[in-house]
Amino acid sequence: MSFQLGLEGAKVILNGRDPDKLDRVAREIQALGFEAAFIKGDVSSPEECRKIIDRCIEAFGRLDILINNAGVASAGSFEETTPETFQKVFEVNTLGPINITRFALPHIRKFRGSVVFISSLSGLHGMPYSSLYSGTKMALTAFAQSLRVELSGSGVHVGIAYVGFLNNGPEKRVIGPGGELQTTGQRERFRLKPMDEAAKSIIRLIRKRKAKIVMSTMGKVLYLGLRFAPWLIRLILLNTKEKAREICEPLANS
């Protein structure tokens, strides 16, 4: 996403919790001739979110686009998931985007910019053995819808992208029911969308100021099914429940 934004002429500021990784990516972007900087910070902390936005304005003087991409995947049985895990995942996946949007919005409003939320196909319908992750992503839908109405007439664009399985590398981590983080590996069983293709789709969402975009064939089938035949989607999920368990439980317990 950062490289694609650079190609569009954007000055990019990165955020995350790993300063070494942030520095490496920023240098890679700069090596291509684009402007980039990074700010270490944890979006689950409101105070750190305020500092991230303040430093962004100090660095570039303005903020036009906020892409809420922070998140952690979760998998496993709801009954086995601890309250501490519920809180941890909601703090990152739901409160993280809400926190930083709150501090970014006054600056974005000045330039009639965009706020984009990166959701998931699990944000269209709750998935078995992924109830916690689904809940956090579906919450973003309601938040984006509410914000879009509140900001109508302000010139601020609010968009949400429902992505499927992305080719984001074997270091991608998932949190299990007890709060343990594990890598997902290569995920050979899934058809993975290249990251640059996903980034281009999100940039089109911003450029055209669309309310939402649903990626992948599976996502479009799910979206249309929920609109016109929700009973069929429920039937499919019931019939594939055990397969979902086979996929999720090894990730949660590995």
For each residue, the residues with C-beta under 8 A, 3 or more apart:
1: 4 5 67 69 195 198 199 202
2: 5 6 12 14 25 29 36
3: 6 7 28 29 32 34 196 199
4: 1 7 8 196 199 200 203
5: 1 2 8 10 12 65 199 203
6: 2 3 9 10 12 29 32 34 35 36
7: 3 4 34
8: 4 5 203
9: 6
10: 5 6 34 64 65
11: 34 35 36 60
12: 2 5 6 29 34 35 36 37
13: 36 37 38 39 56 59 60
14: 2 22 25 26 36 37 38 39
15: 22 38 39 40 41 43 52 70
16: 21 22 38 40 41 70
17: 40 41 42
18: 21 22 40
19: 22 23 38 40
20: 23 24
21: 16 18 24 25
22: 14 15 16 18 19 25 26 38 39 40
23: 19 20 26 27 38
24: 20 21 27 28
25: 2 14 21 22 28 29 36 38
26: 14 22 23 29 30 36 37 38
27: 23 24 30 31
28: 3 24 25 31 32
29: 2 3 6 12 25 26 32 34 36
30: 26 27 33 34 35 36
31: 27 28
32: 3 6 28 29
33: 30
34: 3 6 7 10 11 12 29 30
35: 6 11 12 30
36: 2 6 11 12 13 14 25 26 29 30
37: 12 13 14 26 59 60
38: 13 14 15 16 19 22 23 25 26
39: 13 14 15 22 51 52 55 56 59
40: 15 16 17 18 19 22
41: 15 16 17 45 48 49 51 52
42: 17 45 48
43: 15 48 49 52 70 92 96 97 99 100
44: 91 92 95 96 99
45: 41 42 48 49 99
46: 49 50 99 102
47: 50 51
48: 41 42 43 45 51 52
49: 41 43 45 46 52 53 96 99 100 102 103
50: 46 47 53 54 103
51: 39 41 47 48 54 55
52: 15 39 41 43 48 49 55 56 100 103
53: 49 50 56 57 63 100 103 104 107
54: 50 51 57 58 103
55: 39 51 52 58 59
56: 13 39 52 53 59 60 63
57: 53 54 60 61 62 63 107
58: 54 55
59: 13 37 39 55 56
60: 11 13 37 56 57 63
61: 57
62: 57 107 110 111
63: 53 56 57 60 66 104 107 108 111 113
64: 10 108 111 113 114
65: 5 10 108 113 114 115 116 206
66: 63 100 101 104 108 113 114 115 116
67: 1 116 118 202
68: 96 97 100 101 115 116 117 118 140
69: 1 118
70: 15 16 43 92 93 96 97
71: 92 93 96 118 136
72: 88 89 92 93 173 174 175 181
73: 133 172 173 174 175 184
74: 81 85 89 130 132 133 174 175 176 252
75: 129 130 133 174 175 176 247 248 249 251 252
76: 80 81 129 176 177 248 249 251 252 253
77: 80 81 129 177 249
78: 81 131 132
79:
80: 76 77 177 178
81: 74 76 77 78 85 86 131 132 177 178
82: 85 86 177 178 179
83: 86 87
84: 87 88 179
85: 74 81 82 88 89 132 175 176 177 178 179
86: 81 82 83 89 90 132
87: 83 84 90 91
88: 72 84 85 91 92 175 179
89: 72 74 85 86 92 93 132 133 136 175
90: 86 87 93 94 95 132 135 136 139
91: 44 87 88 94 95 96
92: 43 44 70 71 72 88 89 95 96
93: 70 71 72 89 90 96 97 133 136 137 140
94: 90 91 97 98 136 139 140 143
95: 44 90 91 92 98 99
96: 43 44 49 68 70 71 91 92 93 99 100
97: 43 68 70 93 94 100 101 117 140 143
98: 94 95 101 102 143
99: 43 44 45 46 49 95 96 102 103
100: 43 49 52 53 66 68 96 97 103 104
101: 66 68 97 98 104 105 115 147
102: 46 49 98 99 105
103: 49 50 52 53 54 99 100 106
104: 53 63 66 100 101 107 108 115
105: 101 102 108 109 115 156
106: 103 109 110
107: 53 57 62 63 104 110 111
108: 63 64 65 66 104 105 111 113 114 115 156
109: 105 106 112 113 151 154 155 156
110: 62 106 107
111: 62 63 64 107 108
112: 109 154 155 156 157
113: 63 64 65 66 108 109 156 157
114: 64 65 66 108 156 157 158 159 206 209
115: 65 66 68 101 104 105 108 147 156 157 158 159
116: 65 66 67 68 158 159 160 161 202 205 206
117: 68 97 140 143 144 158 159 160 161
118: 67 68 69 71 160 161 163 202
119: 123 137 140 141 160 161 162 163
120: 123 133 134 137 162 163 164
121: 124 125 127 162 163 164 214 216 218 219 222
122: 125 126 127 130 133 134 137 138
123: 119 120 134 137 138 140 141 160 162
124: 121 138 141 162 214 219 222 223 226
125: 121 122 134 222 226 233 237
126: 122 130 131 134 135 138
127: 121 122 130 131 133 134 237 244
128: 131 237 241 244 245 248
129: 75 76 77 244 245 247 248 249 252
130: 74 75 122 126 127 133 134 244 248
131: 78 81 126 127 128 134 135
132: 74 78 81 85 86 89 90 135 136
133: 73 74 75 89 93 120 122 127 130 136 137
134: 120 122 123 125 126 127 130 131 137 138
135: 90 126 131 132 138 139
136: 71 89 90 93 94 132 133 139 140
137: 93 119 120 122 123 133 134 140 141
138: 122 123 124 126 134 135 141 142
139: 90 94 135 136 142 143
140: 68 93 94 97 117 119 123 136 137 143 144 160
141: 119 123 124 137 138 144 145 160
142: 138 139 145 146
143: 94 97 98 117 139 140 146 147
144: 117 140 141 147 148 158 159 160 212
145: 141 142 148 149
146: 142 143 149 150
147: 101 115 143 144 150 151 158
148: 144 145 151 152 158 211
149: 145 146 152
150: 146 147
151: 109 147 148 154 156 158
152: 148 149
153:
154: 109 112 151
155: 109 112
156: 105 108 109 112 113 114 115 151
157: 112 113 114 115 206 209
158: 114 115 116 117 144 147 148 151 211
159: 114 115 116 117 144 205 206 209 210 211 212 213
160: 116 117 118 119 123 140 141 144 211 212 213
161: 116 117 118 119 201 202 205 212 213 215
162: 119 120 121 123 124 212 213 214 215 219 223
163: 118 119 120 121 166 193 198 215 216 219
164: 120 121 193 215 216 218 219
165: 187 190 191 192 193 216
166: 163 192 193 194 195 198
167: 192 193 194 195
168: 172 195
169: 172
170: 183 184 185 186
171: 183
172: 73 168 169 183 184
173: 72 73 181 182 183 184
174: 72 73 74 75 181 182 183 184 251 252
175: 72 73 74 75 85 88 89 179 180 181 182
176: 74 75 76 85 179 180 181 182 251 252 253
177: 76 77 80 81 82 85 252
178: 80 81 82 85
179: 82 84 85 88 175 176
180: 175 176
181: 72 173 174 175 176
182: 173 174 175 176 251 252 254
183: 170 171 172 173 174
184: 73 170 172 173 174 187 251
185: 170
186: 170
187: 165 184 190 192
188:
189: 247
190: 165 187
191: 165 216
192: 165 166 167 187
193: 163 164 165 166 167 197 198 215 216
194: 166 167 197 198
195: 1 166 167 168 198 199
196: 3 4 199 200
197: 193 194 200 201
198: 1 163 166 193 194 195 201 202 215
199: 1 3 4 5 195 196 202 203
200: 4 196 197 203 204
201: 161 197 198 204 205 213 215
202: 1 67 116 118 161 198 199 205 206 213
203: 4 5 8 199 200 206 207
204: 200 201 207 208 210 213
205: 116 159 161 201 202 208 210 212 213
206: 65 114 116 157 159 202 203 209
207: 203 204
208: 204 205
209: 114 157 159 206
210: 159 204 205 213
211: 148 158 159 160
212: 144 159 160 161 162 205
213: 159 160 161 162 201 202 204 205 210
214: 121 124 162 219 220 222 223
215: 161 162 163 164 193 198 201 219
216: 121 163 164 165 191 193 219 220
217: 220 221
218: 121 164 221 222
219: 121 124 162 163 164 214 215 216 222 223
220: 214 216 217 223 224
221: 217 218 224 225
222: 121 124 125 214 218 219 225 226 233
223: 124 162 214 219 220 226 227
224: 220 221 227 228
225: 221 222 228 229 230 232 233 236
226: 124 125 222 223 230 233
227: 223 224 230
228: 224 225
229: 225 232 233
230: 225 226 227 233 234
231: 234 235
232: 225 229 235 236
233: 125 222 225 226 229 230 236 237
234: 230 231 237 238
235: 231 232 238 239
236: 225 232 233 239 240
237: 125 127 128 233 234 240 241 244
238: 234 235 241
239: 235 236
240: 236 237 243 244
241: 128 237 238 244 245
242: 245 246
243: 240 246 247
244: 127 128 129 130 237 240 241 247 248
245: 128 129 241 242 248 249
246: 242 243 249 250
247: 75 129 189 243 244 250 251
248: 75 76 128 129 130 244 245 251 252
249: 75 76 77 129 245 246 252 253
250: 246 247 253 254
251: 75 76 174 176 182 184 247 248 254
252: 74 75 76 129 174 176 177 182 248 249
253: 76 176 249 250
254: 182 250 251
